[in-house]
Amino acid sequence: MTTSTAQTPSAPLTTLAATDVAAWIRRACALVTEQADYLTALDAAIGDADHGANMKRGLTAAAEALGAEPDSPAAVLKQTAMALISKVGGAAGPLYGTFFLRMSTACAKHETIDTAALVDAVEAGIGGIVQRGNAEAGDKTMLDAWYPALEALRAGTDGAFAAAVNAAADAAAAGRDATEPMLAKKGRASYLGERSVGHIDPGAASTALIVRALADVVSGQTADAA
């Protein structure tokens, strides 16, 4: 089981190097592993009851595939995309895989990622989700967490990197919570009609964990997951 290792907090990051992106994936694996049962419970209400197990399996594979000295941020993101596509079942694997693959392409020329580059990468990733899933904001999907995160990052381009990423994590969490009263318009949950109302979307919940994992790494509040 993947767990996080508590250490003395370090200084907040001002950019993301390849090792920091790898730390993000390991931290995301740790948080999703810790919350896998919760994600599955959310999915049991409006889906196939496998989102937690699927995301845990995919992120574990992604974390285990990381080398000690990754070549570049783009390489880490592409490797993560491939692991998620191959290991995560249902719609989440292709959607998250496309997200990280588009991020990788957007970061191809960057040795480090600052706020502006992160905005571009997340925007590209969201574009991939939109294209692949044919969804939009308000459809009760992971986009309802990703879009607020992107807007928070955009608003923080003139300030500290860590503050912008932490604001993005808070916004993703708020977006997750905002899916509860929504009517699902995409995916298996849409088949439930009005019965989908009153449940948090599991994809939005896993997105909030992934963005929080990035904020944890950037803020220096957690060590690289082991």
C-alpha angles and dihedrals in degrees: 000000000000115000135173122247116225115223137156108295115256129211116289116264121248095197138005119251122190092269090052092052088051089051088052092055092048091048091048088052090052095049095045090048090052091048099036094112090050092051091048091049090053090049092047089063097054108004145027098306093239107094096103094047092044095049092045091052094046097046092044089055090047093050094046091051094057116109125224092250110029116202100230143336089261092054092052092048093048092049089050091050092052092049093050093047092050100040108031115081129210123022095320096073097057092039097050091038091054090046094055093040091055089047089053093052091048090051096045094114097040124097087183131020121228127183095277092049091047090052090052092047096048091045090052090048092051090049088057092052091049092050095044098041099032089223136133139195112299096031091108097250139119087282089074088067098036096052095055089046090053093049091051090051091050091051090052100052092105095049141054117320094227092049091052093049093046090051088051090053091050090048092050090052091050089048090051091053091047091063092069097083093037126109110235113241101172137047130009091319090065089067089067094062111189091003089072089067114098097036130099114237110249093215091055088049094053090045090055089053092050093050091045089052089056091049091050091054095043093047092051092234094126137040123233108287117255 
